[in-house]
């Protein structure tokens, strides 16, 4: 009896250990410099100069988009940049920070390329992306507030179109040191 319960205990522990070590978070290393993150302009203004790539699951995402502006203007984003409501940026839950996404408003077919520089929207809102005020204006979402969109991760078509280097990723300081 004791041998059986010990065997089950060891089996449960090794299973849990394997699950815990198989999922390791990949956190980027903080940037060395304490200088302000420079603004990197979009490589091209035209959405046709980009290729769509998958989001990791093989498909694009469809859902609701909203926008944010004056209330968050000047605050630090998850990437360490200062949020500017006049920049073509967005917040997304899972796309890599400082990557680009093509957001298409399904009702009109208008598209805009945004740089993902923040995390959000909150999971309980049932939205998939929060756009900056400038990106929402490009799509015509300012009056509506929200709209159905298609979100695709994109990369530059040509090497010369790609940004020279993304701004350094700055993480907030750890206060428990």
C-alpha angles and dihedrals in degrees: 000000000000091000092052095051091045090052091050091047092052091046092052093047094050091047092051091045091052092050092048096049095043093065109058121168116234109218118182118237114255117253117260098223122074092207120123113273108257119235111249112206121223111270093231136005095218119088090211091067090071135074120222116235130187124269092232094274095070097253142072123251125252122196147095124322128196134178139230131197139141097027092060099032110128096016123121117259128215090266092056095252123125110252114244115189089206093060124090097247138129145192119237131172100225113011112106115266114258092020123122130245134190111223116196122191103223097208094057105018091233115148136197132185113227134182115233105230103149143042123245172031102184112256094237092061093070091224123126101204140019114210128204116250091256093052091048090051090053089055095041095245099128096094096038096046094208136031143173110267143174114227120201127174110234138192130197114276095220132034091237090055092055118097113260093237134340118245113269116271110244121196124202115261119266108243096193096071 
